[in-house]
Structure formats: structure tokens, C-alpha cells
Amino acid sequence: DFKSHGGVIEQFKDDEGNKVGPLRIWKADRDYPGLAMTRTLGDLKAKEAGVIPTPQIKEYTINHNSKFMVICSDGVWEFMKNEQVRDIGNSFFMKNDIGGFCTNLVKSAMQNWEQFDIIRDDITVVCVFF
């Protein structure tokens, strides 16, 4: 439980005190870790705020309609919706170009960061075609 570890969940506040972006986990009265996730591996500062490494596991059946799977870091999901990633994936799936899919997804995420922020989070992409 993040509260018992001194963690709080709230949005980032800009220089004028306006709340921006997604909800994040912070150490109370600190400006870290500021994670927009509730699970992480190896982040000791996040552990101090109550972030745990135990994943949520969901099972999906891959069938004849399944095309691809995408696993991305929060640097992609910060400014991209599932539908955008799906649309990019569909266009490259039709060409059987998994490298192009990954490259385009990274470039799209980078462009989105440049539009909305002066910094950029890590952007990691793993794609699998079925």
C-alpha cells in the first residue's frame, strides 16, 4: 500500500501550480519518483513510495483475428492512445514490416513529446507480429 510507505497519488504541478498530465505516484513532500505507473522493477526510490514489482497479469487468447502485440514503456503511452498505436501497427502489419512498425512508433512518440513537453521520457518498444 503506497500510503503506508508515505506515497501520494497526484498530478504534476507546473511552475504556476496548475495540475498537468496523468496521475503519478510521489513520495509525500518530495519531488520524486513521479511515476505514472503502479508497478516497477529495480526502482528503489519508487519502492520508498510504495510502488511494488508484483505485476497485474491478464491472459488473452490469440486467435485468427490477432495481428500483433505491442509492449511499450510509459514514454510511448504518455501522449499516445491505444487506437493510434493500433492504426500504426495495422499499416505496417499489412506490409509485414515489423522494423518499420517499431521505428515509426518510436518516432511518433518522440514527436508527441516534442509537441507537449520540453523533456522526453524513455521510449522503449517491443512489437510481435502473429
Rosetta constraint file for C-alpha pairs under 8 A:
AtomPair CA 1 CA 5 HARMONIC 6.91 0.50
AtomPair CA 1 CA 50 HARMONIC 5.87 0.50
AtomPair CA 1 CA 51 HARMONIC 7.98 0.50
AtomPair CA 2 CA 6 HARMONIC 6.48 0.50
AtomPair CA 2 CA 7 HARMONIC 4.87 0.50
AtomPair CA 2 CA 8 HARMONIC 7.02 0.50
AtomPair CA 2 CA 49 HARMONIC 5.73 0.50
AtomPair CA 2 CA 50 HARMONIC 3.79 0.50
AtomPair CA 2 CA 51 HARMONIC 6.34 0.50
AtomPair CA 3 CA 7 HARMONIC 4.96 0.50
AtomPair CA 3 CA 8 HARMONIC 6.40 0.50
AtomPair CA 3 CA 49 HARMONIC 7.75 0.50
AtomPair CA 3 CA 50 HARMONIC 7.08 0.50
AtomPair CA 4 CA 50 HARMONIC 7.40 0.50
AtomPair CA 5 CA 48 HARMONIC 6.19 0.50
AtomPair CA 5 CA 49 HARMONIC 5.29 0.50
AtomPair CA 5 CA 50 HARMONIC 5.09 0.50
AtomPair CA 6 CA 27 HARMONIC 5.87 0.50
AtomPair CA 6 CA 28 HARMONIC 5.50 0.50
AtomPair CA 6 CA 48 HARMONIC 7.62 0.50
AtomPair CA 6 CA 49 HARMONIC 5.72 0.50
AtomPair CA 6 CA 50 HARMONIC 7.37 0.50
AtomPair CA 7 CA 25 HARMONIC 6.47 0.50
AtomPair CA 7 CA 26 HARMONIC 5.51 0.50
AtomPair CA 7 CA 27 HARMONIC 4.49 0.50
AtomPair CA 7 CA 28 HARMONIC 5.30 0.50
AtomPair CA 7 CA 48 HARMONIC 7.74 0.50
AtomPair CA 7 CA 49 HARMONIC 4.28 0.50
AtomPair CA 7 CA 50 HARMONIC 6.07 0.50
AtomPair CA 8 CA 25 HARMONIC 5.66 0.50
AtomPair CA 8 CA 26 HARMONIC 5.32 0.50
AtomPair CA 8 CA 27 HARMONIC 6.22 0.50
AtomPair CA 8 CA 28 HARMONIC 5.71 0.50
AtomPair CA 8 CA 49 HARMONIC 7.61 0.50
AtomPair CA 9 CA 23 HARMONIC 6.24 0.50
AtomPair CA 9 CA 24 HARMONIC 5.36 0.50
AtomPair CA 9 CA 25 HARMONIC 4.57 0.50
AtomPair CA 9 CA 26 HARMONIC 6.26 0.50
AtomPair CA 10 CA 23 HARMONIC 5.02 0.50
AtomPair CA 10 CA 24 HARMONIC 5.43 0.50
AtomPair CA 10 CA 25 HARMONIC 6.67 0.50
AtomPair CA 10 CA 26 HARMONIC 7.55 0.50
AtomPair CA 11 CA 19 HARMONIC 5.52 0.50
AtomPair CA 11 CA 20 HARMONIC 5.97 0.50
AtomPair CA 11 CA 21 HARMONIC 6.20 0.50
AtomPair CA 11 CA 22 HARMONIC 5.85 0.50
AtomPair CA 11 CA 23 HARMONIC 4.50 0.50
AtomPair CA 11 CA 24 HARMONIC 5.68 0.50
AtomPair CA 12 CA 19 HARMONIC 5.60 0.50
AtomPair CA 12 CA 20 HARMONIC 5.52 0.50
AtomPair CA 12 CA 21 HARMONIC 6.49 0.50
AtomPair CA 12 CA 22 HARMONIC 7.71 0.50
AtomPair CA 12 CA 23 HARMONIC 7.47 0.50
AtomPair CA 12 CA 24 HARMONIC 7.20 0.50
AtomPair CA 12 CA 34 HARMONIC 7.62 0.50
AtomPair CA 13 CA 17 HARMONIC 5.04 0.50
AtomPair CA 13 CA 18 HARMONIC 5.17 0.50
AtomPair CA 13 CA 19 HARMONIC 4.51 0.50
AtomPair CA 13 CA 20 HARMONIC 6.03 0.50
AtomPair CA 14 CA 18 HARMONIC 5.43 0.50
AtomPair CA 14 CA 19 HARMONIC 6.59 0.50
AtomPair CA 14 CA 20 HARMONIC 6.94 0.50
AtomPair CA 22 CA 36 HARMONIC 6.46 0.50
AtomPair CA 22 CA 78 HARMONIC 7.81 0.50
AtomPair CA 23 CA 36 HARMONIC 6.04 0.50
AtomPair CA 24 CA 34 HARMONIC 5.30 0.50
AtomPair CA 24 CA 35 HARMONIC 5.01 0.50
AtomPair CA 24 CA 36 HARMONIC 4.32 0.50
AtomPair CA 24 CA 37 HARMONIC 6.81 0.50
AtomPair CA 25 CA 33 HARMONIC 6.91 0.50
AtomPair CA 25 CA 34 HARMONIC 5.29 0.50
AtomPair CA 25 CA 35 HARMONIC 5.25 0.50
AtomPair CA 25 CA 36 HARMONIC 6.50 0.50
AtomPair CA 25 CA 37 HARMONIC 7.30 0.50
AtomPair CA 25 CA 38 HARMONIC 7.42 0.50
AtomPair CA 25 CA 49 HARMONIC 7.17 0.50
AtomPair CA 25 CA 51 HARMONIC 7.80 0.50
AtomPair CA 26 CA 30 HARMONIC 6.82 0.50
AtomPair CA 26 CA 31 HARMONIC 6.70 0.50
AtomPair CA 26 CA 32 HARMONIC 5.47 0.50
AtomPair CA 26 CA 33 HARMONIC 5.44 0.50
AtomPair CA 26 CA 34 HARMONIC 4.95 0.50
AtomPair CA 26 CA 35 HARMONIC 7.07 0.50
AtomPair CA 26 CA 46 HARMONIC 7.89 0.50
AtomPair CA 26 CA 49 HARMONIC 6.30 0.50
AtomPair CA 27 CA 31 HARMONIC 7.12 0.50
AtomPair CA 27 CA 32 HARMONIC 6.04 0.50
AtomPair CA 27 CA 33 HARMONIC 6.77 0.50
AtomPair CA 27 CA 46 HARMONIC 7.90 0.50
AtomPair CA 27 CA 48 HARMONIC 7.16 0.50
AtomPair CA 27 CA 49 HARMONIC 4.85 0.50
AtomPair CA 28 CA 49 HARMONIC 7.79 0.50
AtomPair CA 32 CA 45 HARMONIC 7.42 0.50
AtomPair CA 32 CA 46 HARMONIC 7.90 0.50
AtomPair CA 33 CA 45 HARMONIC 6.14 0.50
AtomPair CA 33 CA 46 HARMONIC 5.61 0.50
AtomPair CA 33 CA 49 HARMONIC 7.81 0.50
AtomPair CA 35 CA 46 HARMONIC 7.58 0.50
AtomPair CA 36 CA 74 HARMONIC 7.49 0.50
AtomPair CA 38 CA 51 HARMONIC 5.50 0.50
AtomPair CA 38 CA 52 HARMONIC 6.83 0.50
AtomPair CA 39 CA 51 HARMONIC 5.72 0.50
AtomPair CA 39 CA 52 HARMONIC 5.20 0.50
AtomPair CA 39 CA 53 HARMONIC 5.15 0.50
AtomPair CA 39 CA 54 HARMONIC 6.70 0.50
AtomPair CA 39 CA 55 HARMONIC 6.42 0.50
AtomPair CA 40 CA 46 HARMONIC 7.62 0.50
AtomPair CA 40 CA 51 HARMONIC 6.76 0.50
AtomPair CA 40 CA 52 HARMONIC 6.30 0.50
AtomPair CA 40 CA 53 HARMONIC 5.04 0.50
AtomPair CA 41 CA 52 HARMONIC 7.79 0.50
AtomPair CA 41 CA 53 HARMONIC 5.27 0.50
AtomPair CA 42 CA 53 HARMONIC 7.99 0.50
AtomPair CA 43 CA 47 HARMONIC 6.32 0.50
AtomPair CA 44 CA 48 HARMONIC 6.40 0.50
AtomPair CA 45 CA 49 HARMONIC 6.84 0.50
AtomPair CA 46 CA 50 HARMONIC 6.55 0.50
AtomPair CA 46 CA 51 HARMONIC 5.32 0.50
AtomPair CA 47 CA 51 HARMONIC 4.88 0.50
AtomPair CA 47 CA 52 HARMONIC 6.26 0.50
AtomPair CA 62 CA 66 HARMONIC 5.65 0.50
AtomPair CA 66 CA 130 HARMONIC 6.74 0.50
AtomPair CA 67 CA 90 HARMONIC 7.97 0.50
AtomPair CA 67 CA 93 HARMONIC 7.29 0.50
AtomPair CA 67 CA 129 HARMONIC 5.94 0.50
AtomPair CA 67 CA 130 HARMONIC 5.28 0.50
AtomPair CA 68 CA 89 HARMONIC 7.50 0.50
AtomPair CA 68 CA 93 HARMONIC 7.75 0.50
AtomPair CA 68 CA 127 HARMONIC 7.02 0.50
AtomPair CA 68 CA 128 HARMONIC 5.38 0.50
AtomPair CA 68 CA 129 HARMONIC 4.26 0.50
AtomPair CA 68 CA 130 HARMONIC 5.43 0.50
AtomPair CA 69 CA 127 HARMONIC 5.70 0.50
AtomPair CA 69 CA 128 HARMONIC 5.15 0.50
AtomPair CA 69 CA 129 HARMONIC 6.58 0.50
AtomPair CA 69 CA 130 HARMONIC 7.91 0.50
AtomPair CA 70 CA 125 HARMONIC 7.17 0.50
AtomPair CA 70 CA 126 HARMONIC 5.79 0.50
AtomPair CA 70 CA 127 HARMONIC 4.58 0.50
AtomPair CA 70 CA 128 HARMONIC 6.58 0.50
AtomPair CA 71 CA 125 HARMONIC 5.98 0.50
AtomPair CA 71 CA 126 HARMONIC 5.06 0.50
AtomPair CA 71 CA 127 HARMONIC 6.41 0.50
AtomPair CA 72 CA 76 HARMONIC 6.21 0.50
AtomPair CA 72 CA 77 HARMONIC 7.37 0.50
AtomPair CA 72 CA 123 HARMONIC 7.34 0.50
AtomPair CA 72 CA 124 HARMONIC 5.46 0.50
AtomPair CA 72 CA 125 HARMONIC 4.55 0.50
AtomPair CA 72 CA 126 HARMONIC 6.22 0.50
AtomPair CA 73 CA 77 HARMONIC 6.99 0.50
AtomPair CA 73 CA 122 HARMONIC 7.10 0.50
AtomPair CA 73 CA 123 HARMONIC 5.85 0.50
AtomPair CA 73 CA 124 HARMONIC 5.17 0.50
AtomPair CA 73 CA 125 HARMONIC 6.77 0.50
AtomPair CA 74 CA 78 HARMONIC 5.68 0.50
AtomPair CA 74 CA 121 HARMONIC 7.58 0.50
AtomPair CA 74 CA 122 HARMONIC 7.46 0.50
AtomPair CA 74 CA 123 HARMONIC 7.14 0.50
AtomPair CA 75 CA 79 HARMONIC 7.88 0.50
AtomPair CA 75 CA 109 HARMONIC 7.11 0.50
AtomPair CA 75 CA 120 HARMONIC 7.32 0.50
AtomPair CA 75 CA 121 HARMONIC 4.92 0.50
AtomPair CA 75 CA 122 HARMONIC 5.11 0.50
AtomPair CA 75 CA 123 HARMONIC 4.53 0.50
AtomPair CA 75 CA 124 HARMONIC 7.20 0.50
AtomPair CA 76 CA 80 HARMONIC 6.15 0.50
AtomPair CA 76 CA 105 HARMONIC 7.96 0.50
AtomPair CA 76 CA 106 HARMONIC 7.37 0.50
AtomPair CA 76 CA 109 HARMONIC 5.21 0.50
AtomPair CA 76 CA 123 HARMONIC 5.79 0.50
AtomPair CA 76 CA 124 HARMONIC 7.43 0.50
AtomPair CA 76 CA 125 HARMONIC 7.94 0.50
AtomPair CA 77 CA 81 HARMONIC 6.65 0.50
AtomPair CA 79 CA 109 HARMONIC 7.07 0.50
AtomPair CA 79 CA 112 HARMONIC 6.08 0.50
AtomPair CA 79 CA 113 HARMONIC 6.97 0.50
AtomPair CA 80 CA 84 HARMONIC 6.35 0.50
AtomPair CA 80 CA 85 HARMONIC 7.10 0.50
AtomPair CA 80 CA 109 HARMONIC 6.92 0.50
AtomPair CA 80 CA 112 HARMONIC 7.62 0.50
AtomPair CA 81 CA 85 HARMONIC 6.64 0.50
AtomPair CA 82 CA 86 HARMONIC 6.07 0.50
AtomPair CA 83 CA 87 HARMONIC 6.08 0.50
AtomPair CA 84 CA 88 HARMONIC 6.30 0.50
AtomPair CA 85 CA 89 HARMONIC 6.05 0.50
AtomPair CA 85 CA 105 HARMONIC 7.10 0.50
AtomPair CA 86 CA 90 HARMONIC 6.04 0.50
AtomPair CA 87 CA 91 HARMONIC 6.42 0.50
AtomPair CA 88 CA 92 HARMONIC 6.59 0.50
AtomPair CA 88 CA 101 HARMONIC 6.80 0.50
AtomPair CA 88 CA 104 HARMONIC 7.58 0.50
AtomPair CA 88 CA 105 HARMONIC 7.07 0.50
AtomPair CA 89 CA 93 HARMONIC 5.86 0.50
AtomPair CA 89 CA 101 HARMONIC 5.94 0.50
AtomPair CA 90 CA 94 HARMONIC 6.28 0.50
AtomPair CA 91 CA 95 HARMONIC 7.00 0.50
AtomPair CA 92 CA 96 HARMONIC 6.07 0.50
AtomPair CA 92 CA 97 HARMONIC 5.25 0.50
AtomPair CA 92 CA 98 HARMONIC 6.60 0.50
AtomPair CA 92 CA 100 HARMONIC 6.61 0.50
AtomPair CA 92 CA 101 HARMONIC 5.44 0.50
AtomPair CA 93 CA 97 HARMONIC 6.21 0.50
AtomPair CA 93 CA 98 HARMONIC 6.96 0.50
AtomPair CA 93 CA 101 HARMONIC 7.74 0.50
AtomPair CA 93 CA 129 HARMONIC 7.23 0.50
AtomPair CA 97 CA 101 HARMONIC 6.32 0.50
AtomPair CA 98 CA 102 HARMONIC 6.32 0.50
AtomPair CA 98 CA 127 HARMONIC 7.01 0.50
AtomPair CA 98 CA 128 HARMONIC 7.41 0.50
AtomPair CA 98 CA 129 HARMONIC 7.03 0.50
AtomPair CA 99 CA 103 HARMONIC 6.12 0.50
AtomPair CA 100 CA 104 HARMONIC 5.84 0.50
AtomPair CA 101 CA 105 HARMONIC 6.02 0.50
AtomPair CA 101 CA 127 HARMONIC 7.74 0.50
AtomPair CA 102 CA 106 HARMONIC 6.22 0.50
AtomPair CA 102 CA 125 HARMONIC 6.33 0.50
AtomPair CA 102 CA 126 HARMONIC 7.14 0.50
AtomPair CA 102 CA 127 HARMONIC 6.55 0.50
AtomPair CA 103 CA 107 HARMONIC 6.20 0.50
AtomPair CA 104 CA 108 HARMONIC 6.00 0.50
AtomPair CA 105 CA 109 HARMONIC 6.17 0.50
AtomPair CA 105 CA 125 HARMONIC 7.66 0.50
AtomPair CA 106 CA 110 HARMONIC 6.18 0.50
AtomPair CA 106 CA 123 HARMONIC 6.62 0.50
AtomPair CA 106 CA 124 HARMONIC 7.52 0.50
AtomPair CA 106 CA 125 HARMONIC 7.02 0.50
AtomPair CA 107 CA 111 HARMONIC 6.16 0.50
AtomPair CA 108 CA 112 HARMONIC 6.22 0.50
AtomPair CA 109 CA 113 HARMONIC 6.31 0.50
AtomPair CA 109 CA 123 HARMONIC 7.42 0.50
AtomPair CA 110 CA 114 HARMONIC 6.31 0.50
AtomPair CA 110 CA 120 HARMONIC 7.36 0.50
AtomPair CA 110 CA 123 HARMONIC 7.83 0.50
AtomPair CA 111 CA 115 HARMONIC 6.37 0.50
AtomPair CA 112 CA 116 HARMONIC 6.45 0.50
AtomPair CA 113 CA 117 HARMONIC 5.52 0.50
AtomPair CA 113 CA 118 HARMONIC 7.57 0.50
AtomPair CA 113 CA 119 HARMONIC 7.29 0.50
AtomPair CA 113 CA 120 HARMONIC 5.84 0.50
AtomPair CA 114 CA 118 HARMONIC 6.39 0.50
AtomPair CA 114 CA 119 HARMONIC 7.59 0.50
AtomPair CA 114 CA 120 HARMONIC 7.49 0.50
